């Protein structure tokens, strides 16, 4: 059980590390996110943006209809391209969104600042949608609200958790955002910016435009971390169970060694009389218990592997099950058992054999 739990704890830790260091396809650092009231979005969006951009530590401001990067799924619509329909996530954004989020365009052009005022829909799809549906720059796509032109394409960005496979994603700038009001503001800070002062500036601007609105501000990092709250909880639980299992194993081995040492005290004394060294006595006991550890490891390995592989199936993007994880688990249990057995038998092996034989 200890071996299996140690393997499980290591695999969960590796998967968490893999997810948190996965290349998302955009720059998630130094981004503040806040939800705005409908009044602020519709009546004061330009004033909100203009006042924030006067502050030197703020590099850019953008808006979206959803909290991008904090969900496992978004609004899904059916797009029509050359009379063929295909589904995809629809993300309504402001023209500056890709710039603020640091999302690179791989082909075509970025959104233009005037795209939300020219009366047309403008789409930028990810490469997954392009490959799956044969899309090209300049072609028309219809999603039921009217046709729109494909402005460009971006690389495959991870806007959902890594539990899900890459989906068709469409960023859209719509005419005057009349179909969805963009309630989430994304504020990118410059490198080295004083975060506290930037947040205070944001609060001042909102208070000046809508004094009664209870503004809440969060960093994109914390939003992304919440996607993996469940995995973090599982990691803590399995790690705790592993430590408890090791402790129980140590107590069990310690008890068995005490019992066996007392039972074989006279035998130890006789062996020493006939020339056995302390090392010989320790090897005699360790050989037995370490053989048990090897047998336990052989029994635990397939169970641990199947359990770890099964858990990783929950993720579309996952870490491999490395061989060294099993070697590490074996090494930990082997070392703990060796030290426990040696510690308990050291005193008995150093006793005067005459006293042991007389008992």
N, C-alpha and C positions, 0 to 999 in steps of 0.2 A: 504493500500500500504506500509506503514511504517513497519507494522508487517511482511509482506511477504518479504520485502527487508532485514530486520534484520535477519530473518531466513535464507535467501539465502546467506547473507554475512557470517554468522556463519558456514553454511554447507561447503562453499567454503574454508574457513579458516581451518576447520577440515580436509577436504580432502587434502589440501596442506600440513598440518602438518603430516597427515598419510603417504603421499607419500615420504616426505623428511626424515621420521624416519622409513620407512619400511626396514626390514632386507633384504639387497640385496644379501647376500650370498657370499660377498667378502669384502675386506678391501679397501675402497675408499680413505682413508686419506693418505696424504704425497706422492701422485703420480703425477709426472710431465708427460705431454704428448706433443710430438712434432712430426711434420711431416718432414720426411727426403727426400732428393732428391734421384732419382734413382741411381745416381752415389755413393752416400754415402751408400745406402742399399746394392748394389751389390758388389762394390769394397772395401769399407772401413768399413763394418759392424763390423768385428772382432776388428779392430783398434779402432773404436768408442766405442765399449763395453769395451775393455781393458783399454783405457785411463780413461773412466768414473769410472770404478771399482777401480782405484787407489785412488780415492778421498774418504776419510774416511766417509763422510756423505751420500754417495750413497750405498744403500744396494743391489740393483739388477737392471738389465736392461733386457727388453724383447721387442719383436716386434710383430706386427700384420699387416694384410693387410687392416683392416678397423679400424675406430675409435670406438672401442668396448665400449658400454655403452652410446653412444651419439646419437643413432638412434632408431627409432621405428621398423625398419626392416633391415635385412642384406641379403647378397647374399643367395638365396634359391636354393638348389639342390635336386635332387631325389636320395635317397640312396636305394640300393637293399640288402636285408638281407634274406637269405634262399628263394630266388626267389620272395620275396614280396617287393614291392616298397613303400617307404614312403618319404615325403618331410621333409626338415629341414634346419635351418640356418647353413651355412657353414662358419666357422671362421678359417682362416689360420693363425697360430701363430708360434712363436719360441718355442723351448722346455722349456724355462724358464718362459713362460707367466703365467701359473697358480701360480707359486711360487711368482712372482712379484705382482700379483693381489691379493694374499692371498685367492685363491680359493681352498677349501679342497676337496680331493678325498675321496668319500664315499666307493668305492670298487675298487679293482684292484690297479694299480700303476700309478704314475705320469709319464710324459714324461721324457725320458732319454736324457741327453745332446747330445748323439750321434744319436738320432732318425732322425735328418734331414740329416744324412750322410750315412745311411745304405741302401738307395735305395728303401725303403718301405714307405707306408702311415701308419700313426698311428693316431687313433681316440680316443678321450675321449668324451663321450656323457653325457648329463644331465639325471637325473632320470626320467624326463617326457618322453623322447625318449625311455628309457629302459622299463618303464611300458607300454607304448602304443604299442611297437613293439617287446617285448620279447627278447631284446638284453642281451647278457651276455659277461663277460670278456673273451677274447681270440678268440671270433668268428670273422668271416670275414664280411666286409661290402664293397660294391662296389658302387662308385658314378660316374662311366663312365670313369674315368681316370686310373682305375686300382684298384685292391682290396687292402684293408687295414685292419689291425687287431685292434680290440677294446682293448685298453690298460687299460681303467678304466672308472669310472663314477664319476660325481660330483653332488652335490645337486642342487636343482632348484635355479639358480641364476637369478636375475632380470637384464638382459642386455638391455632390452627395457624399455620404460616407462610403468607405471602401467595401461595404457589404454588398453594394449594388454594382452591377456591370455598367459600363459607360452607355448612356442613353443618347438619343437624338436631342440636341439642345439648340434652341433658337433664341437669341437675344433680339428683341424687337424694339424699335423706336416708332411709336405710333403717332398719328396726327394729334397734336395738342394733348396727348395722353388721355383722350376722352373715353377710352374703354376701361382703363384701370388707372386710378390715381396712385402716384408713386409715394408711398407713405414712409419708406425707409431711406434715411440719408446716410451716405458713406462719406466720411471725411478722412482724407489721407494727410498725415502729418509728415513734415520734413524730417529727415534723419537728424537725430540729436535734439529734437523739439522738446520743450518743457511740457510734458503731458498734462500736468495739473493746471498750468496756465491756459493750455489749449481747451481743456474741458470747461474751465471757468469762462473763457471767451464764448464757447458754444452756449453755455447757460445764459450768459448775458444777452446774446443775440436772440435766443428763443424768448426770454423774459420780455424783451423789448417789443417783440411781435405778438406774443400771446402770453401774458403774465400769469394766467390761470392754468397753463398746461404743465402737468407734472412730468418733466423731462427725465428720461432714464438713458444713461450712456453705458455702452459696453465696448470692449475691444473685440476685434474679429477673432483673436486667439482664443478667448474664453468661449465664444460662440462655437468655434470649431471643436474645442475640447469637450463640449457638452454632447457632441455627436457620439463620443466614445465613453460616455459615463458608465454605461452598462458593462463594457469590457474592463474598465478600471475597477469597478466593484467586484467583478468575477476574479480579477487578478489578486485583489486583496484577500478575498475569501480563500482562494486556492493556496496562496502563499501562507496564510495563517494555518490552514489545514495541514500543509506540508510540514511546517515547523512543529505543530502538535503531534503529527505522526512520527516525526523523528524523535521527539521527546519521549513518546510512549515506547518507541522501539528501544531507546537507550535504557529506559527504566526496566523494560522487559528483559533485555540482554543482561543488564546489571544484576537483576534478581536471579536469573538462571545461573550466572557465573558465581554469585555468592553461594548458591545452593550446591553447585557442582564442586566448587573449591573446598567447601567444608566436607562434602561427601568423599572427596578424593585426597584429603589432606595427608593421610598415612601413605598413600601411593606416591605422592609427591616427595615425601620424606625418604622413602625407600629408593626412589629414582635418584635422588641427590646423593644418597649413600653410595650408590653404584656409579657415581661420576657424572650424573646429569647436571648441566649448568642452568643458570637462571634463564638464559636464552632458550635452551632446549625446552624448559617447562613452559615458557610463554608461547613458543611455537606450537607445542602440543595442544594447548587450549585454543590458540588463534586459528590453527588449521581447521578445527572442527567448525567454529562459528563462521569463519570466512567462506568455508565451503557452503554453508547454509545461505550466506549472502549471495553467492554466485547462483545457486539454484533459484533463489527468490528473484534475482535479476532476470534470469532466463524466463521465468513464469510471468514476470511483470511487463517485460518489454513489448510483447505483441498487444497486450491490453492497453498499455500506455500509448503505443503508436496508433492503434485504431481509434482510441478516444481523442487524441490530439488531432488526427487527420479529420475525424468527424466534426470536431468543433471548428476547424479551419474551413470546412465546407460552407460555413455561414458567410464567408467573405469571398467576393469576386476577385479581390486582389489580396494575396496572402503570402506569408513567409514560408519557405520550405521547412520541412521537418528535418533538422540537421542531425547527423549521427552523433555529433559531440554532445548533444543534450543528454543522450542516454549514457554516454561515457561519464559525463559530469555527475549524473544521478548515482551511477554505480560508484564513482569515486567518493562521493559524500558519504554514502551508507557504509562503504568499505572502511573508510577512515574512522567514522564514528564507532563502528563495531570494533575495529582494531584497538582504538584508544581505550574504549570501555573495558574490553577483556584484559588488555595489558595492565591497565591501572589497577583493576581489582586483584589480579593474580601476582602483581609485582611483590606485594608484601608477603604473601604466602610462600612464594618461590625463594624469598630471602630469609625465611625463618630457619632456625637451627633444626636440621633433619632429625636429630635425636628426640627433640620435644615432640615433633609430629608423629614419629613412630611410637612413642610411649603412650600417646592419647588413645 
